């Protein structure tokens, strides 16, 4: 009962039964009252779990504009001083943004305006952020020249790809460059880096043999795959051929197709980042074929670059439409004479 009373003030605000004179002070008070719930709500956004997000907002609608904190996401990055609407934007999840919009549309104009300001602040940070591309030139040069990149097999006939110590060292240095970090401004460029790596692979597939292609996929592309956010991981698990070529609906429940043959892991369920026992790890033992959403050792390269670009464009358009929808909602609700 005491717990419910704690949130009574937030409910009255949402239902417009209390007149507010200071937006900042009221948000601070709501953050204090919701302090036990906010971390779980933000984690639900980071975990790409729209059902949990919707449940939290149905209980505590004020979370849509008052949630604020620091959260570690699926990628391993820690986003500091982030609001819920900003996090949904950075996670690039249209479904969760749509749920937030639905809650905010029922709110007073000052609430919608505040959420807009939060969102536009983060969008401005991202637009002003300098893109720092990864330099693949040393890795490409090493792979091309390395005559010691070979395919070997473990005791259970599991494929392994080995390279010279110098090339393996470059792989370790690459992993260090893309390791998780704290982010207080802007966003992560990991999806752009993943696209860049696929472009490198496409450019060199006619110059490299199967062993070199597989080594690049496991040691360069797969570590990047392991660093994407949960929503992106769900998309790559489903396979971009489904989402782009056949236009099937996005399905968060899809599992990776296990195409491994002739070893102890044939037919078992493999999570995006590996098996539950740690025997197989993404970026150490395998890569994900993003065309089919599969664990495989086929060196055939699909139109992955084109599909990644098309899917990014589709999602960007969805997010743009949702942001405009929020703006239209505010304009339609604002009293006469209120400045946008």
FENWOHU-V105128 format. One record per residue. N is the residue number from 0. RES is the residue in one letter. SS is DSSP state (hx for helix, st for strand, lp for the rest). Layout:
N,RES,SS
N,RES,SS
This chain:
0,X,lp
1,X,hx
2,X,hx
3,X,hx
4,X,hx
5,X,hx
6,X,lp
7,X,hx
8,X,hx
9,X,hx
10,X,hx
11,X,hx
12,X,hx
13,X,hx
14,X,lp
15,X,lp
16,X,lp
17,X,lp
18,X,lp
19,X,lp
20,X,lp
21,X,lp
22,X,hx
23,X,hx
24,X,hx
25,X,hx
26,X,hx
27,X,hx
28,X,hx
29,X,hx
30,X,hx
31,X,hx
32,X,hx
33,X,lp
34,X,hx
35,X,hx
36,X,hx
37,X,hx
38,X,hx
39,X,hx
40,X,hx
41,X,hx
42,X,hx
43,X,hx
44,X,hx
45,X,hx
46,X,lp
47,X,lp
48,X,lp
49,X,hx
50,X,hx
51,X,hx
52,X,hx
53,X,hx
54,X,hx
55,X,hx
56,X,hx
57,X,hx
58,X,hx
59,X,lp
60,X,lp
61,X,lp
62,X,hx
63,X,hx
64,X,hx
65,X,hx
66,X,lp
67,X,st
68,X,st
69,X,st
70,X,st
71,X,st
72,X,lp
73,X,lp
74,X,lp
75,X,lp
76,X,lp
77,X,st
78,X,st
79,X,st
80,X,st
81,X,st
82,X,st
83,X,hx
84,X,hx
85,X,hx
86,X,hx
87,X,hx
88,X,hx
89,X,hx
90,X,lp
91,X,lp
92,X,lp
93,X,hx
94,X,hx
95,X,hx
96,X,hx
97,X,hx
98,X,hx
99,X,hx
100,X,hx
101,X,hx
102,X,hx
103,X,hx
104,X,lp
105,X,lp
106,X,lp
107,X,lp
108,X,hx
109,X,hx
110,X,hx
111,X,hx
112,X,hx
113,X,hx
114,X,hx
115,X,hx
116,X,hx
117,X,hx
118,X,hx
119,X,hx
120,X,hx
121,X,hx
122,X,hx
123,X,hx
124,X,hx
125,X,hx
126,X,hx
127,X,hx
128,X,lp
129,X,lp
130,X,lp
131,X,lp
132,X,lp
133,X,lp
134,X,lp
135,X,lp
136,X,hx
137,X,hx
138,X,hx
139,X,hx
140,X,hx
141,X,hx
142,X,hx
143,X,hx
144,X,hx
145,X,lp
146,X,lp
147,X,lp
148,X,lp
149,X,st
150,X,st
151,X,st
152,X,st
153,X,lp
154,X,lp
155,X,lp
156,X,lp
157,X,lp
158,X,st
159,X,st
160,X,st
161,X,st
162,X,lp
163,X,lp
164,X,hx
165,X,hx
166,X,hx
167,X,hx
168,X,hx
169,X,hx
170,X,hx
171,X,hx
172,X,hx
173,X,hx
174,X,hx
175,X,hx
176,X,hx
177,X,lp
178,X,lp
179,X,lp
180,X,lp
181,X,st
182,X,st
183,X,lp
184,X,lp
185,X,lp
186,X,lp
187,X,lp
188,X,lp
189,X,hx
190,X,hx
191,X,hx
192,X,hx
193,X,hx
194,X,hx
195,X,hx
196,X,hx
197,X,hx
198,X,hx
199,X,hx
200,X,hx
201,X,hx
202,X,hx
203,X,hx
204,X,lp
205,X,lp
206,X,lp
207,X,lp
208,X,lp
209,X,hx
210,X,hx
211,X,hx
212,X,hx
213,X,hx
214,X,hx
215,X,hx
216,X,hx
217,X,hx
218,X,hx
219,X,hx
220,X,hx
221,X,hx
222,X,hx
223,X,hx
224,X,hx
225,X,lp
226,X,lp
227,X,lp
228,X,lp
229,X,hx
230,X,hx
231,X,hx
232,X,hx
233,X,hx
234,X,hx
235,X,hx
236,X,hx
237,X,hx
238,X,lp
239,X,hx
240,X,hx
241,X,hx
242,X,hx
243,X,hx
244,X,hx
245,X,lp
246,X,lp
247,X,lp
248,X,lp
249,X,lp
250,X,lp
251,X,lp
252,X,lp
253,X,lp
254,X,lp
255,X,lp
256,X,st
257,X,st
258,X,lp
259,X,lp
260,X,lp
261,X,lp
262,X,lp
263,X,lp
264,X,lp
265,X,lp
266,X,lp
267,X,lp
268,X,lp
269,X,lp
270,X,st
271,X,lp
272,X,lp
273,X,st
274,X,lp
275,X,lp
276,X,lp
277,X,lp
278,X,lp
279,X,lp
280,X,st
281,X,st
282,X,lp
283,X,lp
284,X,lp
285,X,st
286,X,lp
287,X,st
288,X,st
289,X,lp
290,X,lp
291,X,lp
292,X,lp
293,X,st
294,X,st
295,X,lp
296,X,lp
297,X,lp
298,X,lp
299,X,lp
300,X,lp
301,X,lp
302,X,lp
303,X,hx
304,X,hx
305,X,hx
306,X,hx
307,X,hx
308,X,hx
309,X,hx
310,X,hx
311,X,hx
312,X,hx
313,X,hx
314,X,hx
315,X,hx
316,X,hx
317,X,hx
318,X,hx
319,X,hx
320,X,hx
321,X,hx
322,X,hx
323,X,hx
324,X,hx
325,X,hx
326,X,hx
327,X,hx
328,X,hx
329,X,hx
330,X,hx
331,X,hx
332,X,hx
333,X,lp
334,X,lp
335,X,lp
336,X,lp
337,X,lp
338,X,lp
339,X,lp
